[in-house]
Amino acid sequence: MPQSLLNTLNEPADLRRLSRGELGRLANELRDFVINSVSKTGGHLSSNLGTVELTIALHYVFNTPYDRIVWDVGHQTYPHKILTGRRDQMGTLKQLGGISGFPRRAESEYDTFGTGHSSTSISAALGMAHAARLKGEHRRAVAVIGDGALTGGMAFEALNHGGAANGAGPADVLVILNDNDMSISPPVGALNKHLARLMSGNFYSAAREGAKSVLKNTPLYEFARRFEEHTKGMVVPGTIFEELGFTYVGPIDGHDLDALIPTLENLRDKKGPQFLHVVTKKGYGYKLAENDPIGYHGPAKFDPSVGLTKPSAVPKITFTQVFGQWLCDMAAADERLVGITPAMREGSGMVEFEQRFPRRYHDVGIAEQHAVTFAAGLACEGLKPVVAIYSTFLQRGYDQLIHDVALQNLPVVFALDRAGIVGADGATHAGAYDIAYLRCIPNLGVITPSDEDECRKALTTAFRRDHPVAVRYPRGAGIGKATDPALTTLPWGQGEIRRQASVVPGAGRRIAILAFGTVLHPALAAAEALDATVANMRFAKPIDAALVIELARCHDALVTIEEGCVAGGAGSAVGECLAAAGLSLPLLQLGLPDEFIEHGDPVKLLAMLGLDAAGIEAAIRKRFPAPLSLVKPAIND
């Protein structure tokens, strides 16, 4: 049995010493390694199987890390990580203390730009290309972007800039479109391979430029230019990129190293903005993933010989599923409801809604800004849009949220999935900031349900308001609370007391815990040990000021808890409420610290951050080690 090629490679320089004939064997070994590795750790699979040959070709042709490769989103970079010295660390993928599932500058010099959100690669690569020019460095900058990420407006903003002949001149940048789903692509075959090699080669470029110089300033020049564009447009879908100033090449088979390598070698030495269109297949080389690329997009651990299997035990319903069922129920009850998602149909729980209400379902692609303003337009015409979006992705539509929705006080519901800690996806996907960045916006309400049933009620409450409201809920399952099938609402802006501390005759009670969201349940457990009062606040905005003041009147200290950033969060809202009421008493604010939270198991992360029951109890005892004076604080009525 021949020695494994993959095990002899510790860096791309080792890869570049291989012969062209050995690369096909390496691709097979690398693909098998990805399958076996992800089957043990979980993670993204389909997208990574689709980029094996492309990754090999890029590191074989370009002088990485001196030449810069920027991967869009980054969930297709496992082959890149394996080839750049992290093969032995793949067993720690997305685990606490292990390597990230996305490119990360602090992790490797080969990760030239940190990603996790989409449509950023072209902008970053352009910046690197112009920086190289200004510094007099002859390095190449390559952006690898998928067809899904190309739906993001930022990608087209970068393309528009990249091909512009402004004062700085066009950048020497290569954009590679990794196309695995675009129906506009013609069949990939020998003709396309031949055209790609011809169009990227020196003869074509020289002939093209020579003809331009000969025909310049003659009546035939414009005719020749148009003829070239229309002739290319007949065989390749590249006219739009040519119009933006890029030299378009492709499409070529992204799994054919004999097509990829010579084409990349030709483009490597070209000046100006270049655009290479490659066609790949998600899950390539693993039939189960090829047949179900969505199912294998981000699987948990599995047996590669068997594939994905259904869990033996019936899992608890997730908050995403609660939302999906509510969306269908509310759509059946109110024909004004329109559901919107920025390319997260499965992740946001909208599969059944699309099937049952296709005319009222809109997947706008990876275009969060458009999703928000599109919803605003619908609301202007009397409809009731519901935007299903991850907390971290709503950040990308923040201006539209303020300017197009809140300023006009339009009744748009924002269903914020993945609020708080998200676990394996880490800092790029954590919903840490939504309470802080939402509660400062006029007209906008923010509800923080504590369990599944309250989440359904919160969504109904939001839908029936005549102004914008966001409902935030975490990834995964809650406590297993059964949901009431009725579409009932919560009292607007009102929390509730869930545990009452023992009364000391003639004196105030010591501690009151004000919980926002699902942290209510560890707060209740901590309160049993502390004999504290616990309030389920439900609303981060409007804050239940009456309840805050009531608790302040009969307690010596307040503690706020939220699975969101402390800075500017719900605890800050309580502090503002106390100040406005003229209250002065100790206030302990617990939540996410002023730092980016690493990837890892959510349970372990919450324990590390002190947001489990033991951590909450310990933090309160540390802040209040001795009995407080049981004198009621002065209240300015």
N, C-alpha and C positions, 0 to 999 in steps of 0.2 A: 504494500500500500504506500503510495507516494506521501512524502512529508507534507504537512499542511503548509500552504503558502501563507495563510493568514497569520499563523503563529510566528512567522519570521518577520512580520512587519510591526515595527514599533512607532514609526512615523512616516509621513508621506514620502520623505526622501528614500526610504526603503522601497516603497511602491514604485518609484520612478526608475529603480534599477532593474525591475522586472522586464522581461521581453513582452512585446505586444501579444504574442501567442499565449502567454501565461495568464492574461487578464481575465479571460472567460472562466477559467478554473477558479481564479480568485473570487469572481462574482458569485459563483455557486457556493463557495465556502462562506463568503460574507453573508449571503442570504440565509443559509442554514444557521449561522451563528445568531443572526437577528431573531429568527423564529424561536430558537431554543432559549435565547436570553429573555425575550419578552414573555415567553410562556412561564418563566419562573418568577418574574417580577411584576408582570402586568405593564401596560404602557401602550403607546401608539404602535400599531403594527402595519396596517394596510399601506399607509403613506410611506413608511420606511422601506417596505419591500419594493415600492415603485421607484425608489431613487438609488438603488444599489449601483447600477451601471453608471448612472450620471455622476454619482459621488466619486467612483473610481476614476472616471475620465477626467473630472475636474482636477483632482489631486495629481493625476498622471501628467496632465498637460501644463498646469500652472505651477509656479514656484511658490507654493504655500509654505509658511504663512506670510512670506514677503508680499506675494500677490494676495489680495483680499477677496474672500468669498463671503457674501452675506446671504444667509438663508432666511427667507420670509417665513413668518410664524415660528418655524423651527421644530415642528413636531415630525419632520422627516429627516432629522439629522443623526439618527442612531448610527447609520453606516459611517457618517463623517466622524462621529465620536470614536468609533471602533478603530478607524484608520489613523486617528490622530493621538494615539497613546493612551486611550482610555478603555481598551478592550477588557482588561482585567477588573475594571471598576463597574462594568455594566451590571453586575450582580447587585449593585447598590442603587440602581437607577430609581430616582424619585423617592428614595427612602431618606429618613432623617440622617443627616451627615453624609449622604451619598451624592452622586452626581445628578445634575438637573436633567429633566426631560427636554430642555430647550438649550440653545446656545447661550453661553454665559461668559462674558469677558474675563471674570475673575477665575474661571475654571481652566481655561486653556488659551494660549496665544493664537490658536487656530480658530477660536470663536471670536471673530472680529467685531461682532455686534450682537448685543443681547436682544433676543426676540421672544415672542410669546403672543403678542397681538399681531394682526396681519397687516399687509400692504405697506410695510415700512422699508422693505429691503432696497428698493430703487432709490429712494431718497438718501438712505445711509450710504449706499455705494457711490452715488453721485458726489456726496460730501467727501468721501475718501478719494475719489478720482481727482476732484479739484484740489484737494489738499496735497496730493502727490505732485500735481502740476506746479503749485505755488512753492513747494519745497524742492523742486527739481529732481524728484525721484521717479524712476521709470518702472513703477509698479502697476499692475493691472487691478481693476476693481470689477467684480462680477456679482450681480444680484440674481438669485434663483427664486422665482416667484411662481406660485401655482395659479391655475386658472380661476380658482375660487377667490384667492387674494387679489387677483387683478380686477375683481368687481369693486374693490374699495376705491373711493374717489382719490385718496391720497396717492395711489399708484399712478393714476392718470395725471395728477398734478406734477408728479416727479417726471413722468415721461414728457410732459409738455415742457418742463424746464430742461430736461436732459438733452433734447434735440434742438434747443434754441441757440441761435447764433448771436448771443449777447456779447457784451464787452469782454467777458472772460473767455469766450469761445466755447465750442461744444466739448464735453468731457470725453475722455477715452474710457468708456464704460461698456460692459457687456451685460445685457439683460437676457436671462434665460427663462423663457416661459415653459414651465413644467405642466403640460396640458394633459390631464387625465380624465376629462369629462366633457370637453367642448364639442358640441355636435357639429360646429362649423369645420372641423378638421377633415380634410379629405383622407381617403385610405392611404395608409403608409405602406410604401413598397419601394421597388428598385428605382422607379422614376423619380420619386421624391428624394431618395437618397442621392441619386445622381445630380438632381437640381441643386440640392443643398451644398454638395461639395463643389459644384461648378460656381454657384453664386457666392460662396465664401472664399473662393480661390483668387490668386493673383491675376490670372488671365482675365476673368470676368471684371474684376475691379479696374484693371488697367484699360481694358477695352471700353468700359463704361465711362471712365474719366476722360480717355482720349477722345471719344466721340463727343463728349460735352465741350471739350476745348475747340474741336474742329467746327462744331455747329454753332458755337456761341455767337450771339449777335446776328444769326441768320434766321430767316423765316422758318427753317426746318427744325430749329432747336425745340420750340414749344411742341411741335408735332411729335418729334422723337421722344421727348419727355413723357408726353401723354401716352404714346404707344407703348413705351416700356412699362408704365404703371398699369395700364389695362391688360397687357399681356401677362405680367406677373400676377395680376389679380385674378386671372382665369385659372391659375393653377395653385396659387397660395393665398391665404386670407391675410396678407400682410400690408394691404394698402394703408390702413389706418396708422400703422406704426411708421411706414414710410412718410406719410403726411406729417407725422410728429417729428421727423428729422432723423429717424433711426434707419440703418440699413438692415432690412429684414432678410433672414435666412431660415429656410425650413418649409414645412415641418419635416422632422426626421424622427426615426424610431429611437426613443430614449432608452431602449434596452439593447441596442445594436452598437457594441463598442467599435466595430469597424466603420460605422457612420459617425459616431460621436467624436472619436479622437481626432481624425483628420479635419473634421469641421472645426473643432475647438482650436486645433493647431493653426488653422488658417485665420480664425477670428482673433486669436491671441495677439497677432502682430498688426492688426488693423487699427487705424486711428479713428477717432470720433465715436459716436454712439452706435453700437451694434445690437441687434435683437435676434436671438436664436430661439426658434420655436421647436420644442421637442415634445413628442407624444409618448406618454407612459401609461401603465395600467396599475391602478392601486391593487395591492396584494399580489403583485406579479411573482410567479414561481411557487406560490402556495395556493393550491386550487381552492381550498376552503375560503381563504381570504379573497381570492379573485371573484368567487361566486357571491360573497357577502362582504363587500368592502366596508359597508357601514357598521355591520356587527363586529368586524375586526378592526375598526378604527382605533378604539381604545380599550381592548379587552383586559379583564383581570387575569389572574393566573389560569393556565389551561394546559391540557395534554396535547402536544402538537399532533400526535398520531390519531387523536380522537376529535379534537377541535372543541369549540365552545359547547358547554352542556348547561342545562337548566339546573339551578340549585335544588337540592333535595328538599330543603325546608322552604316553606313559603315565606319570602322576605316581607318585612314591614313595608307598608306603602311609603313612598318618598314624597317630599314636598313638591317635587316636580310633577309627580303623578297626581297629587292633590290639585295642583294648578290645571293640569290637562283635563281632568274630569270636570272641574268647575267651569273651565272655558267652554266645554261642550254643553254643559247644563245651562249656563247663562246664555249662550248663543241660541239654544232652543227656546229659551224664555223671552229673549229680546233680539229681534231681527236687526237692530241697529249695531250690534256688536261686530267688529272687524278685528281679526287677529293678525298681528304683524311680528315677524321675526327676522333678524339679520343673520340668516344662514345657520340658525341653530334649531331646526325643526325637531330633531330627535332630542338634543340636549335640553330643550325647553319644554318638552312634553306635548308637542303639537301635532303628532302624527294622526291621532284619531280626529282632531279638529279639521285637519286638511281633508281627510277622507269624507267626513260628514258635511262639511261646509266649504267646499272648494272655492266657491265664488266670493267667500268672505275671508279667505286665507291669502296672505301675501308674504312670501319669502323674498326680501329685497336684496339678498346677497350680503356680502360683508361690507355693509354700508350703513353704519350706525347713525351717522348724521342724517342721511336721507330717511332712515326709518322713523326718526323722531319728527322731522318736518313733514313727512308724508302723513304721519298720524295727525299732525296739527291740521293739515288740509282736510282730512276726513272729518275731524271734529268741527271744523268751520261749517260743514254742510249738514250738521245735525246727527252724524253718526257717533258711535262710542268705541273708539279704537282702544285695543289692549296691546301694548308693546311688550312682548316676552323677551327679555334681554338679561344677560348676566350683569351683575353689579359692576364688574371690572370693565365690561364693554360699554356700559352707559357713559362711562367717563369720556368716551370718544365722541359722544354727541352732546357734550355739556353746553356748548354755546346755543345749540338748537333747543335744548331743554329750557334754557332761560329765555332766549329771545323769541322763539317761535311758539312755545307752549305756555310757559308760566306768565310771561308778560301779557299775553292775550287771554290768560285765564281759561284755557281750553280744557275740557273734561277728557283728558287722556289718562289711562291707567298704565302704570309701569310695573310689570311683574318682575321683580329683581331676584332672579335665581342666583345661587352660589354666593349669597351674602355671608360675610365672615370668612373663617378659615376654610380653604378648599382642599387642603391635603397635598396630594402628590404633584399637582401642577404648580404649586408654590406662589411666589410673590407676584408673578405676572398675571395670575388669575384670581388672586385673593380679593374678596369683596370687603376690603377693610375701611373704605372711605365714604361709602354712600350716605350714611347718616350725616356726617360732617358736611359733605358737599351738597346735600339736598336740603337740609333744614334751614340753610341761610337764604333760600330762594322764596320770595313772596308768592302767595297763592297756593303753594305746593304742600300737600300733606304727606306724612311719612308714618306708616303703620309697621309695627314690629311684632307679629304674632308669635306666640310662645309654643304652639303645637299645631298639629295637622288640622284639627277642627277650627281652631281660631284663625288659621291661615285661610280656610275657605270663607269664613265669615268676614275676614279682613278684605278679601278680594271683592266680595259682594258689596261691602261698605264702600270701597273705593269706586266701584263701578257706578254706584248710585249717587255719587256726589256730582256737583256741577262745576268742578274745578279739578286740576291735575292732582293725582295721588299716586304715591309709590308704595308698594307692599314688598318688603324684603324678607326673604326666607333662605335658609341654608341649603347646602348640597346634602343629599342623602335623606335618611329617614329621621323621624322624630321619636317621640316616646311611644308611638303606637296608638295614639288617641283616635278612636273611631270618629268619622266625620258625619255630621248631621246632613242628610241629603237636601234639606230645605235651604233655600237661598235667603238666609237671614243675615242681619247686619249687627254690628257692634255699636254701642252708644258712641257718637262721634267725640273724640278727644277725651275719653274717660278710661282710666285704669281701674284696677280692683285690688282689694286686699285679699291675699291668698293665705296668709298666716298671721295670726295676731300673737304678739309676745305676751308673756305673763305680766300682769299688772302688779306693780309694787304700790301698796296702799300709801296714798299721800305724796307720791312722787311720779315723775315721768318714767317712761320706758327707755331703755338704753339705746338700742340700735334698730334702725329701720333700713331694710335693703330694698332698693328700687331697681327692678330687673326689666331689661328691654330685650324681648325676643326669647329664644330658646334657652338662654342662660338662666331663665327663671328656675329651671328644674335643679341644677346644681346649687342655686341660691337657696332653694327650699331645703335641700339636704344640709347645707351649711347652717341654715337658720335653726335647725333642730338642735344642733350642738351648741349654738350660741344663745338659744331662746330669743331670736330676733323676729321682728315683724318683717313680712315680705309683701311687696306690692308688685303686681304684674302691670307694668305701666302701659303696655300695648302701643302707645303713640309716642314717637319721638317728636312729632310736630302735628297738631298742636300739643304741647306738653300739658298734662293735666295739672294745672297750677293749684287748683283747689285741693287735690290729693296731696301734692307736695307740701303745701302749707299745713294741712291737717296732720301729716306725719311729723312735720317739724315742731308742731305745737306740743306733741306728747312724746318726743324722743330727744335724746341728748346728742345723737349723731346720725347722719345719713350716709348710706353707701350706695353708689350706683354701679351697675354691672351691665356691660354690653359687649357683644362680639363684634366690635368695630373699634376704630381708632379713638383713643381717649381725647386727643386734641380736637376740639371743636365738636365732639360727639354728643350723645344724649346726656351724659353726665354734665357736660358744659351747659346744656339746656337747663338742667336742674339747678346748677349754680347760678345761672342768670335769673331763674325764677326766684330763688332765695334772696338774691340781692335786690330784685325789684320789690320784694315784699318787706325789705328792711330786716331780714333775718341774719343772724350771725351765729352759726354753729358749725362744728366740724363736718366736713364733707370729704369722704374717700371715694375717688373715682377709679374703678377697675375696668380694664378693657385691653385693647391691643396697644402695645408700646409704640413709641415713635421710631420705629425701625421696620424694615421689610422682613416679613415672616418667611422663613425657609420652608422648603417642601418637606413632607413627611406625613406620617399617620396623624389624622386630625385629633384623635384621642390623646396621643402623646404630646402633640403640639399644644393643645389646650391645657394639659397638665403642666407643661413647661412654662406656659404663660400665666399660670395661676388662675385659670378660669374654670377649673373643675371644682367639685365641692370642697376637697381638701385645701386647694389653693385659695379659694375664697375665704374659708374659715381662717387659714393661716394669716392672710393679708389683714383681715379685720382684727385678729388678736394682736398682730404686730403693731398696727396703728393705734389700737386702744388696749394697751397691756394691763392697765389698772382700771378699776371701776371709775366711770365718769361721775362727776357731780350730778346727782339726780335732781337737779334744779331745772325747771322748764326754761328754755331760752326765751329771752324777751321778744315779744311779737309786736310789731307796730301795726296795729289794726287800721 
